[in-house]
Amino acid sequence: MCQHTPTCPSADSPDRAAAHVVATHPEQGWSLLCNALLVWEDTGELLPDGQIVAPHRPLAATA
């Protein structure tokens, strides 16, 4: 899907979430990236092959 130069990271790349946003639905909390990755505002991801990546927010610092 990506037609940028340089191309965006593929959906199986560790930096896959760095791809360009092609559609966004903030009212529903998700965006579609040009590498066909769906990302949610809670940092969860849905890969193009249907695999789910659980939310991976950094834990809050403890005192």
N, C-alpha and C positions, 0 to 999 in steps of 0.2 A: 504493500500500500504506500510506503514512503517514497516520495519523489523529491525529497530535499537533498541538497548537496551541502555538506556530506550527509550520507544517509543516517537515519536514526537507528538506535540499537534495536536488534531483533527482539521478539517477545521471549526468547529463551536466554537472552543475555542478562548478566547480573544488574546492569544499569538500564533495564527495559523501561522503567518509569520515566526516563529522561526523554522519551520520544515526544514529538509534537502532538498537541491536542487537536483532533479533527472535529469532535462534537462534544458538547458539555451540557449536562442537565443538572445544574446546581440544586434545583428544587427536589430532585430525586437523589442527589449526592453522588453522582458518578460521571465519568468522562471516558470517551473512547479515544485512544491514541492511534497514531498512524501505523503502528506495528500490530494493530488489531487487539491490543490489550485493553481491557476494561479496568479502570481503577476507581475505587470508592474513596470518599473523603476520610474514612476511618483507616486508610492505607491498605485495605484488602484489595486483591486483584483477581481477575478471571482471565486466564490465559486462553489464547485462541483455540487450543485443543480441549477446552473444558475443565482443565485443572484449576483448582482454587488455591490461592496463596492467602493464608490467614493474615488479618491485620497485624502489622508489625511496627506499631508506634513505639518510640523509645519510652522506657519507664521513667516516671517522674523521679527526680532526685529525692533521696530521703535524708532527713536531718540527722 
